[in-house]
């Protein structure tokens, strides 16, 4: 993938300049912290994207048994969870100065924490099995399961109750009113840029894993 | 006393300085600092990738 690196550098440079300089809506309580949207939310988008790729490769491994798919799925899960941890940490700092505490009992916070714990379970499961094909099969099945757990935990359950996160607790069709066109101008490039950064890092780590295998 | 007058004089005068980095509440400084970090991270990733490639070739 030739275009990943230049496009990633371009989009993230844009994010890190326009993100600070462009005008944002002036809202009470949020103030300038609204700009954290450009950094905090793309972490989660990147995590979801990488974990989706991971479970896709797990599915491929189960169906055709190529060990490369197992390696890829482990690799994507690893980088994806890193982005998830970054999302949690940045969200905690943001919450401290807008909601008042580092951690609230918001369903989205608890859901994403549980989701990450499920993935920690995946890594422990992997490292506890020595036999290569057995490890691949068991952890692949677990991985597909954990991604399908993540969707209700992050996207469905927070909508069923009240959540402090905008766009949750109620009809997602009204999300249009939560973000205006000024924010979108930086937000979407930021999401793509961070996803490409995640792909870049996974590419490097996959090369390393392949070297270790030989 | 002399010093105080001097500082007051400087403060009152509109001295031309490199004001570009100080406008808008000095936000440009933050931009430059984050860009430095971002680009050094990119450079680091790039170098690691090159190193892994060379190890691959030597094997």
HADDOCK unambig.tbl for C-alpha pairs under 7 A between the chains (distance, minus, plus):
assign (segid A and resid 13 and name CA) (segid B and resid 35 and name CA) 6.97 0.50 0.50
assign (segid A and resid 16 and name CA) (segid B and resid 31 and name CA) 6.68 0.50 0.50
assign (segid A and resid 16 and name CA) (segid B and resid 34 and name CA) 6.86 0.50 0.50
assign (segid A and resid 16 and name CA) (segid B and resid 35 and name CA) 6.68 0.50 0.50
assign (segid A and resid 17 and name CA) (segid B and resid 31 and name CA) 5.75 0.50 0.50
assign (segid A and resid 20 and name CA) (segid B and resid 31 and name CA) 6.74 0.50 0.50
assign (segid A and resid 204 and name CA) (segid B and resid 49 and name CA) 5.80 0.50 0.50
assign (segid A and resid 208 and name CA) (segid B and resid 52 and name CA) 6.70 0.50 0.50
assign (segid A and resid 211 and name CA) (segid B and resid 56 and name CA) 6.81 0.50 0.50
